Amino acid sequence: MIVDMKDLKALVNELIVDRVDHRHLNLDVPFLHGIIPTAENLAVAFWAVLESRIPAGRLHELRLQETERNIAVVRR
């Protein structure tokens, strides 16, 4: 196991979900100011936030699913 899923979930909730859930993304979320909130742009922004808190080389893929047919994936 590379990352404990419980720890990863807590980190995602702290850094992403708690900051964006039920918020106006253009006005209320500082790390999204100036970014058009498409799924693709959000995935890149979320990656940037998470990357600094996950050990180097450990974050491989971020998948953001808006609907069943609208999914954005970032891989590095």
Secondary structure, DSSP 8 states (H G I E B T S, - for coil): --S-HHHHHHHHIIIIIHHHTTS-TTTT-GGGTT----HHHHHHHHHHHHHTTS-TT---EEEEESSSS-EEEEE-
